[in-house]
Amino acid sequence: MNTLPKFSEMQKVRTCVPDYGSQMEGFVIANKFHEGRWIYKISLPNPDQKDATYDNWVPEEHLEIAP
């Protein structure tokens, strides 16, 4: 069953992946239904370069709305 995505484009989200130990905030820039679940392309700050970002696909269960 293809439900609607939980997060919309340009919504601010926070990653919540217990294995990484840290949370990062970024913005949803795309989404797609892939292998039975929603995944989101998130633009995140690049800790190695000031004022730079990188994009990463994250599954819905590893995201929450950022305050």
N, C-alpha and C positions, 0 to 999 in steps of 0.2 A: 504494500500500500504506500503510495507516494503522498505523504502529507506535506503541508506547507513548511517552509523553513522557519526556524525559531528566531533567527536574527536577520535583519535587513541590511542592505548595502549602506555603508557609511555609519553604521551603528558602532558605538564604542563598546569593546568587549575586553574581557580579561581571560587569559589562559589559566587553566587550573589543572595542571598535569602533575600529580603527586610525585612521580619519578624525577622531575626536574628540580624540585625543591624551591623554585622561585616562580613568581607570577609576573606576566608581562601584560601591558595594556596596549591595544592597537585598534584599528578600524577594519571592519569587514569591507572588502573591495569586490568580492564575488562569492557566489555560492553555487553548488551543484549537488544533485542527488546521485550518489555513487555507491554501488554495491550495497544497496538497501539502507543507506543512511545519508544524511546531509553532511557535507564538508564545506568549509568556508576558507576562502583565501583571505588571510589577515595581513595587513601592513603593520609591521612591528618596528620599534626603534632598533637600530643596529648598535649594540654596546661597544663595538670596536671603532666606530667612526661617528664623530659628532655630527649631528644634523642629517644622518643617513638612515634609511629604512631598508628592510628586506621583507619579502613576501613569502608566506608559508601557508600550506593547506593544513587545516586543523579540523578534526571531527567535532560535531556538535557537542558530544558529551564532555569535551575538554574545554568548553567555553562557558562563561557566565557574563551577564550584563555588568559593565563597569559603572561605578557610581559617578 
